[in-house]
Each structure stands twice: as C-alpha cells, then as structure tokens.
C-alpha cells in the first residue's frame, strides 16, 4: 500500500480494509452500516481504524436475543463474511 504523506497508517479506506480482511468492499460497507465494525462516515464512504476493527472482530460473536441461561442447545455459529473476518483478525491478519 502506498502511503500518502501526513496520513495515519492506521486509518483505512473501505477498499484497503476489504483487502486486509479478504472480503469485498461491498461486504465491508454492509458490516459498517449494520454496526458490526466501527467506522466513521465520510461523505458517501467510510474510514476505519485497523486496530479498532481488529479489536471488535477478535471478540466472541454474540447474537441479540441469544439465551444466557444454561440451555444445552448450542446455537449454530454464523459462517458469513463477518465470521471469516473475525477468524482472520484473531489469527493476527496484518
């Protein structure tokens, strides 16, 4: 990646973050719109802090409405793009 003078290397565009996570830019935008990853809206697009995104994706996945009691039934983990991004972030994708 070519760095622009004066630009914080931790701040990424949608395309740059998509490349790092191995996802499409459209998927990254959807994750940002859904609040799955932290993002700052800049006009029509977003900017992302690589460290903030990695921290969020390293957290265990909890779905809203998930039972917190001692039920023996395990929910099926999501295997979508967010799941893949979480696995890559946990593995320390740089």
C-alpha angles and dihedrals in degrees: 000000000000112000122224112225111259094016120127107242090213092063112084136187121231092260093049093049091046090054092050093049096041092239134120118264088241091058091049091051091049091051090050093048090049091051093243092127130028113256141163115224111230109183106300096344139051139242121212136200106227092210093049092048092048092050092051094046092049091060119097113264113252121181119212112255091027113152114254096190127094096275113155095218112101116212115235110253116241111255096193130115092284090057092051091047091051091051092050093047091050089051089056100251108190 
